[in-house]
Amino acid sequence: MSAASRPVGEWPDAGGHFGPYGGCFVPETLMEPLRELEAAWTEARNDDGFQAELRRLLRDYVGRPTPLGRADRLSERLGVRVYLKREDLCHTGAHKINNALGQGLLVRRMGKTRVVAETGAGQHGVASATVCALLGLECVVYMGTEDMARQAPNVERMRLLGAEVRGVDSGQRTLKDAINEAMRDWVTNVRTTHYLLGSVLGGHPYPTMVRDLQAVIGREAREQILEGSKRLPDVLVACVGGGSNAIGLFHAFLGDAAVKMVGVEAGGRSTRPGDHAARFLPEAGAGAGVGVLQGTRTYLLQDPAGNVLPTHSVSAGLDYPAVGPEHALLHDEGRVEYASVTDEEALAAFHLLGETEGILPALESSHALAWVVREAPALQDQIVLLNLSGRGDKDLAIVIDATRPPRGPGQG
Ligand SMILES: *Cc1c(COP(=O)(O)O)cnc(C)c1O
């Protein structure tokens, strides 16, 4: 089936394909568990009882609906009418709990008792540990040791929530390596264990299931902006790591042709290979960068021989070489525009939001704001709805470190 044969937003097909992307590229031992998971998810999402329980916990435990707020002082500064979707106000401080809670309820429904998860920024690990505590499930979180050092408070948080955190010392010691270990554990213990994937990545049905669980963001935001400003926004903007908060916001608006959508990737230190995590960057050879990583076919950062490149970002949550397959299709169809901002621009945006609105955003979310700041001259008087995916408390050490002036000679 060609990519043009379905309207935007109506993917995937039965095999989990988003046009030429997605699918399910996993070892034979995981084919059956994934088929079971797909069947369980399809059943659950059509079950009124399951949906009612999910809605109840999203309301009473997560704190949904999250507010959509006008950012007046920021708007005045930029000349752009900015609205913030406050996912930072979710319990545990980011959107990731929406997905973790849905999958947690599914684990219980499938009769499994143990969860493995992987985490980069630590936010998904915290969300998973939280949900496992809430639902009485055993929880093991794999985390690269590099990320453990960068996000030490989140490691402590997970342990306090009763999860076991296992450090991963292989490869670049970041998210990609933690995913490999979590997959290995899952293969070995699949009868009792569910793999709680944190973004719209991996083999089918994960990209679809995670999208469905995050789509609550856009459903709420669409209703809230129509109620508040009596019209749809001109532009939606969200940061893109794996792409779950972005697709979560975008999905309810895909049919609104007049609404422009922008996904912001991590531009890191420079456009040189290894210095960023911008999978759609033209200089990265985007078209040539399609391949299979960790179960799905999508855009990824690789060298001409097909080796996955190292990545860099000041924000651990955006530091990943591949992007969700639905984003790959939305990119090719031109429905969503993808841009990138640098570490430095993101850090400046972090300070700007703190000083104008009294909100310290996650460094991931700061990337989305940095794009608005840069493009402000072209966005004058437009309504921009920005997904504030998380709060910045976890990033304070990094921000403080980056703001400290470099030591001069003799100050050693
Ligand atoms: C994990 C994370 C992201 C990136 O993940 P997506 O799947 O792209 O949303 C963005 N913001 C925050 C606050 C995160 O914790």
PDBQT file of the ligand as one rigid body, heavy atoms in Angstrom, charges set to zero:
ROOT
HETATM    1  C1  LIG A 501      11.409  12.035  27.616  1.00  0.00    +0.000 C 
HETATM    2  C2  LIG A 501      11.070  13.436  27.458  1.00  0.00    +0.000 A 
HETATM    3  C3  LIG A 501      10.948  14.031  26.188  1.00  0.00    +0.000 A 
HETATM    4  C4  LIG A 501      11.262  13.309  24.908  1.00  0.00    +0.000 C 
HETATM    5  O1  LIG A 501      10.477  12.198  24.640  1.00  0.00    +0.000 OA
HETATM    6  P1  LIG A 501       9.329  12.221  23.540  1.00  0.00    +0.000 P 
HETATM    7  O2  LIG A 501       8.959  10.803  23.394  1.00  0.00    +0.000 OA
HETATM    8  O3  LIG A 501       9.948  12.793  22.294  1.00  0.00    +0.000 OA
HETATM    9  O4  LIG A 501       8.255  13.070  24.046  1.00  0.00    +0.000 OA
HETATM   10  C5  LIG A 501      10.527  15.343  26.123  1.00  0.00    +0.000 A 
HETATM   11  N1  LIG A 501      10.288  16.067  27.232  1.00  0.00    +0.000 NA
HETATM   12  C6  LIG A 501      10.423  15.544  28.469  1.00  0.00    +0.000 A 
HETATM   13  C7  LIG A 501      10.124  16.400  29.648  1.00  0.00    +0.000 C 
HETATM   14  C8  LIG A 501      10.815  14.218  28.628  1.00  0.00    +0.000 A 
HETATM   15  O5  LIG A 501      10.942  13.707  29.856  1.00  0.00    +0.000 OA
ENDROOT
TORSDOF 0
